[in-house]
Structures are given as C-alpha cells and as structure tokens.
Amino acid sequence: MNKLRKNLSGLEIVGDGKQVRSYIYIDGAIEATVLAWRRANNDFEVYNVASEDWMTVDEVARTVGLSGVMKAYRPVLHRVGWPGGVKRVALKIGKLKELIEELGG
C-alpha cells in the first residue's frame, strides 16, 4: 500500500505474483490463539492458525481493486519473492478445527 501511495499507476510485486498464501483476519487469528491457549491447561500444543482458502498475490491485488494498476514483477530468488520465501504456504488446520468442534464452536 505504501508503494501505491507513492505511485498510484503502478505496483511492484516481489516475485511472479503466483505465490500462494493463506490470509486470515487478525480477529480470527487472535480468537484461534486464545482458544488454543485456554485449552492447553499448561500442556504444550501446536496448532496451525490459518484460513481454509488460499490466494495468489495476483488474486489479492485483484480482490482489493487493483485490476487497473500496472504491475511490475520483480522475480527474486526463483520467482518466490523475499529471501527465505517459499512458493506456496498452505497450512493444514485440521487439528484446530477438531478443537473448535470439541468445544462446540
């Protein structure tokens, strides 16, 4: 968004735009984290917190209304984007869903 504020006609996308991510609202992430923490009872448990769907970076740009903006791709590190980045991040959330069902959610 900061890049768009500087240049409304173009958007630089790090990578090729095909990177897949699972996006979640912050409220959902907080709710899931607190739910798992309350259930833990001083035991150590690990839960993936994510949404059930995935989007590409290009889909995010279209969803927020950037379809008319010229995109400039910067294919860094085999087109995955940031150093240390991966092409696809899609977390399995079955364990968290079981916890929600167990607690009647």
Secondary structure as UniProt FT lines:
FT   HELIX           2..6
FT   TURN            8..9
FT   STRAND          10..15
FT   STRAND          20..21
FT   HELIX           26..40
FT   TURN            41..42
FT   STRAND          55..56
FT   HELIX           57..63
FT   TURN            64..65
FT   TURN            67..68
FT   STRAND          70..74
FT   TURN            77..80
FT   TURN            83..84
FT   HELIX           94..102
FT   TURN            103..104
//
